[in-house]
Structures are given as structure tokens and as C-alpha cells.
């Protein structure tokens, strides 16, 4: 057992160093302005592409159904209020 003691001590020290690094807060890295600009441009481009795509027919159909339902509910409410008066 004593033959492996030095390697065990070495491993324990290494483990402690790693654990200390993992638990300590990370230092902030300096910002790269060029990279930030490129990220911003790519995000804007991706958003514009998605925003310019046509709305799928199934969504427009669902919106149409919702509007019709709201209109019917308003008509029913107005009929009920006039019949109660």
C-alpha cells in the first residue's frame, strides 16, 4: 500500500486544484467588438429571413376561426343584453 501513496497524494492535490477552479467564479474575458458585430448582424439577418416568410395557411385558417368565434360571441352577448332590457 505504501508504494502507491505518492501517486494517491498527487491525485488528491490535482483533484483539489480542479475542484477549486470549478467552484471559483470565472474571470470575465475581454469582449471582441468585431465578433459582437458579426453576431449581431447574423442574428438580424436570421430574424429578417424568418419574419419575411409567408404565414402558413393553417395559421391563417386558425386566426380566421378565432375571429369568427369572437364575432359570434359578441353577437350573442349583444342579443342577450337587448333581450334582458
N, C-alpha and C positions, 0 to 999 in steps of 0.2 A: 504494500500500500504506500509506503514512503517513496517508492520510485516515481509515482505519479503525482506526488504532492506539488512539485513546482509547476507542472502544466495546469493543475487544478487552480492554483493561485493565479496564474497568468490568465486563465479563462475567466475567473471571477472578477479580476480587475478590468478585463476587456468588457465583460457584461455590465459592470458598474458604469464604465465610460459611456457605453451605448445607451443605457437607461437614463443617465444624466442628460445626454444630448436630446433624447426623445422627450423628456419632461420639461426642459427649459424652453422658453419662448424663442421662436425663430427671429433672427435679425432681419429687418426689412432690407430687401435688395433694392439697389438704385433702379429707378424707372428708366426704361429705354423709350424716349419720346417717339422715335421712328416706329418702333414696334407698336406703341399705343395708337399712333395714327393709322397704321396699316390695319390693326384690329378694328378700329372704329369704321374705317372705310369698308372693310369686308362685311361687317355686321349691317351697315346701312344698305349695302348692295344686296345682301341676302334678304333683308326685310322688304326692300323695294320690289324684289322679284316675287316674293310671296304675296305682297299687297296688290301687285298688278295682275295676279292670276284671276281668272274669272271665278265667280262663286259657283260651286257645283249645283246642278239642277235640284238635287234632293234638298239642299239647304233653302233654296228659293221657294220650293214647294212647302217646306215646313213653315217658313216665315209667312207665306200666304195663308196657310191653315190657321196659324196663330192669330193673324189679323182678322180673319173671318170669324173665328171664335170670339175674339174680343168685341167685334161689332155685334154679333148675336147677343152676347151678354149685356151690352149697353142697351140694345133694343128691348130686351126682356126687362131690364131694370126700369127703363123709362115707361114701359107699358104697365108695370106693377105700380109705379108711383102715380101714374094718371088714373089707374083703376081704384087706388086707395083714396084718392081725393074726393 
